[in-house]
């Protein structure tokens, strides 16, 4: 039997496994390798940070087909014929790389030392603990800067994180008998506006909502460096300093570190460019790529209409996984394989637990209705991995 190895247990990998034709298991041993024994819903990590949703993890064994062999190990490097993990090495005949993202500090001084990124469930949970600690620290010091939270990055992740902080910090302050009105949230963004993926009409609605909630938006501020409890930016050719108790980094992500460490691949920002069959291209070892597929955060795929790379989202990772599950099954069973095509079904950005903005086709939506749509989208994934019981989570 052939060895099919799948790396990572995110949206793409789980979707791939669930779409495999049952007959594939007659021809191949399929193994999933993940450093965690659970799948987490990455689009809800901001809610974990805010402490408003901790029901975002599911045991991998409960959501993958019974025929799949699960290995709880951490991938270190990928070579021509094997996967090097912390505990063992695993040979493969076919490889599907669905490893997740890592935070990108863009080489900015002090980011790694003094700020806290959001990368996975474990990391998000630890960040929530730091947020609670900041409130406890304030009760001891009475230093109001301990209640100032700086979010670096005004894109999708940054704004959703701020929304979760607005809800979570209010709850924490109530529990700790601290006046929430003393809390200050600052968003630092290098561009002249936040949420560049949305039209101005929706961006303006988001800004009004955030400002009404007391959030301070510092746009047009290029981050020069992070220091202990402070961020130094360039604003209008002058340096400006933002002091705060906790710095949260949401300014950008890149592909998984494993790709970067694997000399077998030719990569850029820890990502590998793929063709319309989700196989690596532009590789120094191109002749060795015929049985390798890369999906999700570690791949770069060009939109044929714009010739620009698709942005990495949970939505496209799911579509890539579903496509590849069917395409790979067809390949193994000797059937025809079509190219991958993708059309976004829309984007919804939550800002707290009752407000969101979204773009669905050409339709601009906002407010509570947009937030309800966001929840429906989340339930759709739960239904895919858990069946009917996922609708009641």
Phi, psi and omega per residue, in radians:
X1 nan 2.587 3.091
X2 -1.394 2.608 3.087
X3 -1.702 2.016 3.047
X4 -1.843 2.049 -3.110
X5 -1.972 2.284 3.138
X6 -2.024 2.230 -3.096
X7 -1.863 2.210 3.107
X8 1.624 2.591 -3.084
X9 -2.133 0.693 3.097
X10 -1.542 -2.876 -3.087
X11 -0.974 -0.816 -3.066
X12 -1.128 -0.856 -3.091
X13 -1.132 -0.791 -3.139
X14 -1.118 -0.713 3.108
X15 -1.099 -0.701 3.101
X16 -1.042 -0.865 -3.085
X17 -1.114 -0.665 -3.108
X18 -1.281 -0.352 -3.135
X19 -1.661 -0.065 3.133
X20 -1.138 2.402 3.084
X21 -1.231 2.416 -3.123
X22 -0.930 -0.524 -3.114
X23 -1.194 -0.356 3.124
X24 -1.012 -0.636 -3.077
X25 -1.242 -0.190 3.040
X26 -1.384 -0.390 -3.073
X27 -1.872 -0.317 -3.006
X28 -2.519 2.588 2.947
X29 -1.594 2.112 -3.096
X30 -1.840 2.162 -3.106
X31 -2.137 2.291 3.056
X32 -1.853 2.221 3.109
X33 -2.004 2.210 3.112
X34 -2.543 2.497 -3.131
X35 -1.312 -0.269 3.044
X36 -1.989 2.655 3.102
X37 -1.580 0.214 3.131
X38 -2.307 2.691 2.980
X39 -1.706 2.363 3.087
X40 -2.079 2.614 -3.121
X41 -1.491 1.736 -2.989
X42 -1.162 -0.467 3.138
X43 -1.269 -0.071 3.106
X44 -1.974 0.223 -3.133
X45 -1.075 -0.556 3.115
X46 -1.101 -0.563 3.121
X47 -1.286 -0.518 3.034
X48 -1.170 -0.749 3.101
X49 -1.029 -0.758 -3.129
X50 -1.321 -0.217 3.138
X51 1.352 0.366 -3.083
X52 -1.853 -0.015 3.115
X53 -2.798 1.889 3.109
X54 -1.926 0.061 3.123
X55 -1.663 1.096 -3.072
X56 -2.147 0.196 -3.136
X57 -2.141 2.580 -3.118
X58 -2.490 2.333 -3.138
X59 -1.022 2.272 -3.095
X60 -1.022 -0.721 -3.105
X61 -1.042 -0.444 -3.111
X62 -1.429 -0.236 -3.004
X63 -2.126 -0.065 3.120
X64 -1.835 2.757 3.111
X65 -0.988 2.546 -3.103
X66 -1.067 -0.461 -3.088
X67 -1.326 -0.217 -3.104
X68 -1.438 2.309 3.063
X69 -1.495 2.174 3.141
X70 -1.800 2.298 3.109
X71 -2.118 2.127 3.115
X72 -1.593 1.627 -3.096
X73 -2.667 2.771 -3.097
X74 -1.819 2.164 3.141
X75 -1.273 2.331 3.127
X76 -1.892 -0.750 -3.076
X77 -2.717 2.623 3.066
X78 -1.960 2.268 3.099
X79 -2.087 -3.066 -3.069
X80 -1.011 -0.625 -3.027
X81 -2.288 0.019 -3.128
X82 -2.672 2.820 3.057
X83 -1.839 2.135 3.120
X84 -1.642 2.044 3.124
X85 -1.999 3.039 -3.109
X86 -1.117 -0.634 -3.051
X87 -1.722 -0.650 -3.082
X88 -2.587 3.040 2.999
X89 -1.912 2.545 -3.095
X90 -2.279 2.164 3.124
X91 -1.383 2.664 3.096
X92 -2.488 2.633 2.960
X93 -1.813 -0.627 3.042
X94 -2.242 2.466 -3.088
X95 -2.285 2.301 3.025
X96 -2.068 2.025 -3.123
X97 -1.724 1.949 3.112
X98 -2.195 0.591 3.137
X99 -1.182 2.658 -3.054
X100 -1.446 -2.829 -3.053
X101 -1.695 2.987 2.948
X102 -2.348 2.755 3.117
X103 -1.185 2.551 3.125
X104 -1.995 2.052 -3.137
X105 -1.604 -0.038 3.107
X106 0.949 0.412 3.127
X107 1.285 0.247 -3.109
X108 -1.334 2.285 -3.072
X109 -1.036 2.318 3.004
X110 1.475 -0.118 -3.103
X111 -1.099 -0.830 -3.118
X112 -1.140 -0.607 -3.049
X113 -1.412 -0.606 -2.925
X114 -2.111 -0.010 3.108
X115 -2.149 2.915 -3.065
X116 -2.172 2.027 -3.131
X117 -1.463 2.987 3.038
X118 -2.067 1.889 -3.022
X119 -2.136 -0.609 3.127
X120 -2.720 -3.124 -3.066
X121 -1.091 -0.778 -3.127
X122 -1.056 -0.808 3.131
X123 -1.120 -0.724 3.142
X124 -1.137 -0.665 3.117
X125 -1.136 -0.728 3.101
X126 -1.111 -0.662 3.119
X127 -1.134 -0.678 3.078
X128 -1.061 -0.694 3.106
X129 -1.109 -0.635 3.103
X130 -1.153 -0.638 3.124
X131 -1.129 -0.781 3.089
X132 -1.071 -0.698 3.132
X133 -1.092 -0.587 3.118
X134 -1.124 -0.680 3.104
X135 -1.149 -0.737 3.099
X136 -1.102 -0.681 3.135
X137 -1.092 -0.743 3.128
X138 -1.047 -0.668 -3.127
X139 -1.091 -0.453 3.108
X140 -1.516 -0.739 -3.008
X141 -1.615 -0.488 -3.008
X142 1.039 0.351 3.083
X143 -1.513 1.979 -3.043
X144 -1.153 -0.320 3.083
X145 -1.174 -0.354 3.068
X146 -1.168 -0.354 -3.135
X147 -1.733 0.207 3.105
X148 -1.787 2.105 -3.112
X149 -1.946 2.144 -3.097
X150 -1.826 2.137 3.084
X151 -1.872 2.034 -3.121
X152 -1.603 1.914 -3.124
X153 2.112 2.090 -3.121
X154 -1.882 0.477 3.067
X155 -1.501 -2.805 -3.071
X156 -0.997 -0.923 -3.089
X157 -1.130 -0.725 -3.130
X158 -1.073 -0.799 -3.101
X159 -1.229 -0.671 3.079
X160 -1.142 -0.626 3.089
X161 -1.128 -0.756 3.111
X162 -1.062 -0.744 3.112
X163 -1.040 -0.747 3.130
X164 -1.178 -0.627 3.093
X165 -1.128 -0.680 3.125
X166 -1.014 -0.715 3.141
X167 -1.355 -0.858 -3.055
X168 -1.161 -0.745 -3.133
X169 -1.133 -0.590 3.096
X170 -1.104 -0.729 3.130
X171 -1.171 -0.757 -3.136
X172 -1.107 -0.771 -3.140
X173 -1.079 -0.667 3.107
X174 -1.113 -0.755 3.133
X175 -1.159 -0.588 -3.064
X176 -1.670 0.050 -3.125
X177 1.018 0.791 3.078
X178 -2.009 2.423 -3.130
X179 -1.211 1.976 -3.112
X180 -1.085 -0.466 -3.135
X181 -1.109 -0.285 3.105
X182 -1.443 -0.277 -3.135
X183 -1.265 2.414 3.118
X184 -2.249 2.264 3.085
X185 -2.018 2.196 -3.118
X186 -2.067 2.294 3.082
X187 -1.916 2.106 3.120
X188 -1.820 2.185 -3.113
X189 -2.381 2.297 -3.112
X190 -1.223 -0.610 -3.141
X191 -1.281 2.925 -3.081
X192 -1.338 -0.173 3.116
X193 -2.575 2.855 3.101
X194 -1.558 2.959 3.016
X195 0.809 1.103 -3.076
X196 -1.132 -0.244 -3.119
X197 -1.416 -0.111 -3.111
X198 -1.956 2.685 3.077
X199 -1.185 2.759 -3.049
X200 -0.959 -0.655 -3.115
X201 -1.016 -0.766 3.136
X202 -1.299 -0.648 3.108
X203 -1.054 -0.751 3.136
X204 -1.112 -0.658 3.090
X205 -1.123 -0.725 3.120
X206 -1.097 -0.745 -3.128
X207 -1.134 -0.705 3.111
X208 -1.087 -0.782 -3.141
X209 -1.075 -0.810 -3.108
X210 -1.116 -0.751 -3.131
X211 -1.179 -0.623 3.075
X212 -1.120 -0.467 3.110
X213 -1.525 0.001 3.088
X214 1.587 0.111 3.127
X215 -1.286 2.365 3.105
X216 -1.717 2.153 -3.133
X217 -1.775 2.021 3.112
X218 -1.886 1.482 -3.134
X219 -1.611 2.855 -3.091
X220 1.199 0.438 -3.116
X221 -2.031 1.844 3.133
X222 -1.435 2.158 -3.110
X223 -1.289 2.148 3.134
X224 -1.617 -0.719 3.133
X225 -2.915 2.776 3.011
X226 -1.927 2.428 3.079
X227 -2.191 -3.130 3.118
X228 -1.092 1.960 3.104
X229 1.084 0.502 3.065
X230 -2.771 2.676 3.075
X231 -2.156 2.247 3.123
X232 -1.810 2.207 -3.100
X233 -2.191 2.885 2.995
X234 -1.878 2.106 -3.141
X235 -2.272 2.054 -3.111
X236 0.926 0.792 3.076
X237 1.185 0.215 3.082
X238 -2.145 2.632 3.083
X239 -1.414 2.469 3.089
X240 -2.384 2.494 -3.080
X241 -1.989 2.311 3.031
X242 -1.958 2.031 3.080
X243 -1.604 2.549 3.116
X244 -2.900 2.856 -3.129
X245 -1.402 -0.529 -3.096
X246 -2.550 2.313 -3.134
X247 -1.926 2.113 3.141
X248 -1.900 2.228 -3.039
X249 -1.764 1.955 3.086
X250 -2.272 0.490 -2.999
X251 -1.404 -0.151 3.122
X252 2.895 2.747 3.091
X253 -2.317 2.875 3.036
X254 -2.462 -3.113 -3.114
X255 -1.179 3.108 -3.052
X256 -1.208 2.561 -3.136
X257 -1.044 -0.502 3.135
X258 -1.021 -0.710 3.122
X259 -1.088 -0.750 -3.133
X260 -1.085 -0.643 -3.089
X261 -1.469 -0.225 -3.076
X262 -1.616 1.775 -3.115
X263 -1.154 -0.263 3.089
X264 -1.025 -0.550 -3.121
X265 -1.752 2.613 2.908
X266 -1.695 2.046 -3.007
X267 -2.322 2.852 3.061
X268 -2.374 2.151 -3.077
X269 0.926 0.738 3.092
X270 1.089 0.479 3.101
X271 -2.206 2.688 3.126
X272 -2.070 2.281 3.105
X273 -1.265 2.405 -3.126
X274 -2.196 2.812 3.105
X275 -1.615 -2.978 -3.079
X276 -1.297 0.011 2.986
X277 -1.864 0.134 3.118
X278 1.156 0.553 3.079
X279 -1.931 2.552 -3.059
X280 -1.038 2.463 3.032
X281 -2.297 2.994 3.138
X282 0.975 0.743 -3.097
X283 -1.877 2.509 3.063
X284 -1.182 -0.456 3.082
X285 -1.889 0.770 -3.009
X286 -0.988 -0.614 -3.101
X287 -1.209 -0.146 -3.133
X288 -1.821 0.159 -3.012
X289 -1.741 0.048 -2.966
X290 -1.173 -0.346 -3.137
X291 -2.003 0.388 -3.103
X292 -2.082 2.408 3.106
X293 -2.267 2.502 3.116
X294 -2.283 2.256 -3.085
X295 -2.309 2.844 3.048
X296 1.324 -2.482 -2.999
X297 -1.171 -0.310 -3.086
X298 -1.629 -0.013 -3.138
X299 -1.983 2.677 3.027
X300 -2.073 2.031 -3.112
X301 -2.160 2.261 -3.104
X302 -1.481 2.398 2.986
X303 -1.291 2.061 -3.092
X304 -1.121 -0.361 -3.133
X305 -1.389 -0.585 -3.079
X306 -1.942 -0.254 -3.055
X307 1.081 0.375 3.066
X308 -1.963 2.693 -3.135
X309 -1.241 2.423 3.048
X310 -1.102 2.450 3.033
X311 -1.205 2.544 3.142
X312 -1.301 2.100 3.115
X313 -2.417 2.821 3.048
X314 -1.080 -0.627 -3.106
X315 -1.062 -0.836 -3.112
X316 -1.268 -0.543 3.096
X317 -1.108 -0.723 3.099
X318 -1.091 -0.805 -3.131
X319 -1.105 -0.697 3.104
X320 -1.120 -0.741 3.135
X321 -1.114 -0.767 3.138
X322 -1.122 -0.769 3.099
X323 -1.034 -0.852 -3.047
X324 -1.176 -0.593 3.085
X325 -1.033 -0.755 3.122
X326 -1.274 -0.791 -3.104
X327 -1.118 -0.736 3.137
X328 -1.154 -0.705 3.092
X329 -1.034 -0.780 3.124
X330 -1.088 -0.676 3.137
X331 -1.127 -0.823 -3.128
X332 -1.115 -0.629 -3.087
X333 -1.553 0.048 3.073
X334 1.360 0.449 3.121
X335 -1.790 2.997 -3.125
X336 -1.262 2.633 -3.134
X337 -2.124 2.166 3.103
X338 -1.595 2.849 3.107
X339 -1.320 2.716 3.072
X340 -1.362 2.307 3.040
X341 -2.235 2.637 -3.069
X342 -2.533 2.372 3.012
X343 -2.369 2.115 -3.113
X344 -1.063 2.407 3.097
X345 -1.576 0.017 3.124
X346 2.197 2.963 -3.113
X347 -2.390 2.287 3.103
X348 -2.237 2.226 -3.134
X349 -1.952 2.046 3.119
X350 -1.440 2.519 3.059
X351 -2.277 1.466 -3.025
X352 1.655 -2.798 -3.080
X353 -1.845 0.004 -3.117
X354 -2.307 0.005 -3.078
X355 -2.398 2.500 3.093
X356 -2.734 2.853 2.969
X357 -2.186 2.654 -3.113
X358 -2.755 2.781 3.092
X359 -2.263 1.945 -3.130
X360 -2.067 1.841 -2.968
X361 1.149 -2.170 3.062
X362 -1.754 0.086 -3.071
X363 -1.565 2.184 3.086
X364 -1.658 2.214 -3.134
X365 -2.219 2.692 3.132
X366 -2.770 2.923 3.078
X367 1.502 -2.696 -3.072
X368 -1.153 -0.639 3.128
X369 -1.060 -0.751 3.118
X370 -1.098 -0.651 3.125
X371 -1.161 -0.693 3.101
X372 -1.106 -0.684 3.098
X373 -1.095 -0.692 3.095
X374 -1.006 -0.761 -3.134
X375 -1.171 -0.613 3.093
X376 -1.116 -0.724 3.119
X377 -1.059 -0.742 3.126
X378 -1.124 -0.725 3.133
X379 -1.119 -0.565 -3.141
X380 -1.055 -0.714 3.115
X381 -1.204 -0.708 3.111
X382 -1.060 -0.660 3.103
X383 -1.125 -0.675 -3.126
X384 -1.144 -0.646 -3.060
X385 -1.640 -0.416 -3.051
X386 -2.057 -0.208 -3.051
X387 1.382 -2.684 -3.063
X388 -1.016 -0.610 -3.115
X389 -1.142 -0.350 3.105
X390 -1.169 -0.440 3.141
X391 -1.238 -0.296 -3.089
X392 -1.840 0.159 3.102
X393 -1.361 nan nan
